[in-house]
Amino acid sequence: MTTIPNRGWAPLALLTLLTGCSSGPSESDIRQALQKTYAQATAATGVKMEIVSLKKLGCAESGGGYMCDFELSLKGPLGAQTATTKARFVKGSDGWAASM
């Protein structure tokens, strides 16, 4: 049986912690950014969309922002719909913004 030296785990653990710190917007940040986007769309079209639930699945750095995967349940004129989707999020002076 081969053993792995203990010293190899410390850098890996540190890398894991540092990666977690730069994971992009939180689930709450994503929700707020999408709510802003849907509010703008409602103002332009008169069609109201309400976020029922949102679950962040993960984010990766992408061109000055983060591409995030999330599960989203919306309630609108056609009823409730749930889908797994992705969008790009960029942090600005007034918080995170969705770029869909």
C-alpha positions in Angstrom: 0.0 0.0 0.0 1.3 3.4 -0.9 1.1 6.3 1.5 0.8 10.0 0.6 3.1 12.3 2.6 1.1 14.7 4.8 3.0 17.8 3.5 1.2 17.4 0.1 -2.2 18.1 1.6 -1.4 21.6 3.1 -1.0 23.4 -0.3 -4.1 21.7 -1.7 -6.1 22.7 1.4 -4.9 26.3 1.1 -5.7 26.4 -2.7 -9.2 25.1 -1.9 -9.8 27.8 0.7 -8.5 30.5 -1.7 -10.6 29.3 -4.5 -13.7 29.5 -2.3 -12.9 33.1 -1.6 -13.1 34.1 -5.2 -16.2 32.2 -6.2 -18.0 35.3 -7.6 -21.5 36.5 -6.6 -23.3 34.8 -3.7 -26.8 33.3 -4.2 -28.2 36.5 -2.7 -26.2 38.7 -5.1 -27.5 36.7 -8.0 -31.1 37.0 -6.8 -30.7 40.8 -6.4 -29.1 41.3 -9.8 -31.8 39.2 -11.5 -34.6 41.2 -9.6 -33.1 44.4 -11.0 -33.0 42.9 -14.5 -36.6 41.7 -14.3 -37.8 45.1 -12.8 -36.3 46.8 -15.9 -37.9 44.3 -18.2 -41.3 44.8 -16.5 -41.0 48.5 -16.8 -40.3 48.2 -20.6 -42.8 45.5 -21.4 -45.5 45.5 -18.7 -44.9 41.7 -18.2 -44.2 41.0 -14.5 -41.8 38.1 -13.6 -41.3 37.1 -10.0 -38.5 35.0 -8.6 -40.0 32.2 -6.6 -36.7 30.4 -5.8 -33.1 30.4 -6.8 -30.2 28.0 -6.1 -26.7 28.9 -7.1 -24.9 25.8 -8.6 -21.5 27.4 -9.3 -19.6 30.2 -10.8 -16.4 30.6 -12.9 -14.4 33.7 -13.8 -15.2 34.9 -17.3 -14.0 38.0 -19.0 -13.9 40.5 -16.0 -17.0 38.9 -14.4 -18.4 35.5 -13.5 -20.4 33.0 -15.5 -22.8 31.4 -13.0 -25.0 28.3 -13.3 -28.2 28.4 -11.2 -31.6 26.8 -10.8 -34.4 29.4 -11.2 -38.1 29.2 -10.6 -40.1 32.1 -12.0 -43.8 33.0 -11.7 -45.2 35.0 -14.6 -48.3 35.4 -16.8 -48.0 31.8 -18.0 -47.6 30.3 -14.5 -44.6 29.0 -12.7 -41.6 27.6 -14.5 -38.3 26.1 -13.2 -35.1 25.8 -15.3 -31.4 25.4 -14.8 -29.7 28.2 -16.6 -26.6 30.4 -16.7 -25.9 34.1 -16.9 -22.8 36.4 -16.6 -22.5 38.7 -13.6 -20.3 41.7 -13.3 -19.7 43.7 -10.1 -20.2 47.4 -10.5 -20.3 50.4 -8.1 -23.9 49.6 -7.2 -23.5 45.9 -6.7 -23.7 42.9 -9.1 -25.5 43.1 -12.4 -26.7 40.3 -14.6 -25.8 40.2 -18.3 -28.1 37.8 -20.0 
